[in-house]
Amino acid sequence: MSHLNDHRSTVSLVERYIGTPYDQIKSLVDNLPQLLALLEIYQNASVVDANFTYTQASSTATWVVTHNLNKFPSVETVDSNLEEIEGEVVHISNDQLEIRFNSPVSGFAYVN
């Protein structure tokens, strides 16, 4: 019987802080118009992180990438066989960077 009283006591404390399930559902229903309005605003918002794909057609050891993203983005590079390669990324400005490789290579830079 002690465990049952402990459980009731715990439930009572929880309900005091977060309310009963009925209270929570009533709060959701009472605020439904505002919640739906927020959802509509969120769905219509154009929150898209800018990105850019750069193509280096000829093999060269340094790629100069003008991305015009107005930020210092992360960069992933792959060679023309789409195999990941590593180069040193040097941000020149918010809109331009260089990628320096040990040897000439062609491929793609995914700038995000």
ABEGO torsion letter per residue (X at the ends): XAAAAAAAAAAAAAAAAAEBAAAAAAAAAAAAAAAAAAAAAAAABBBBBBBBBBBBABBBABBBBBAGAGBBBBBBBBBAAGBBBBBBBBBABAABBBBBBABBBBEBBBBX
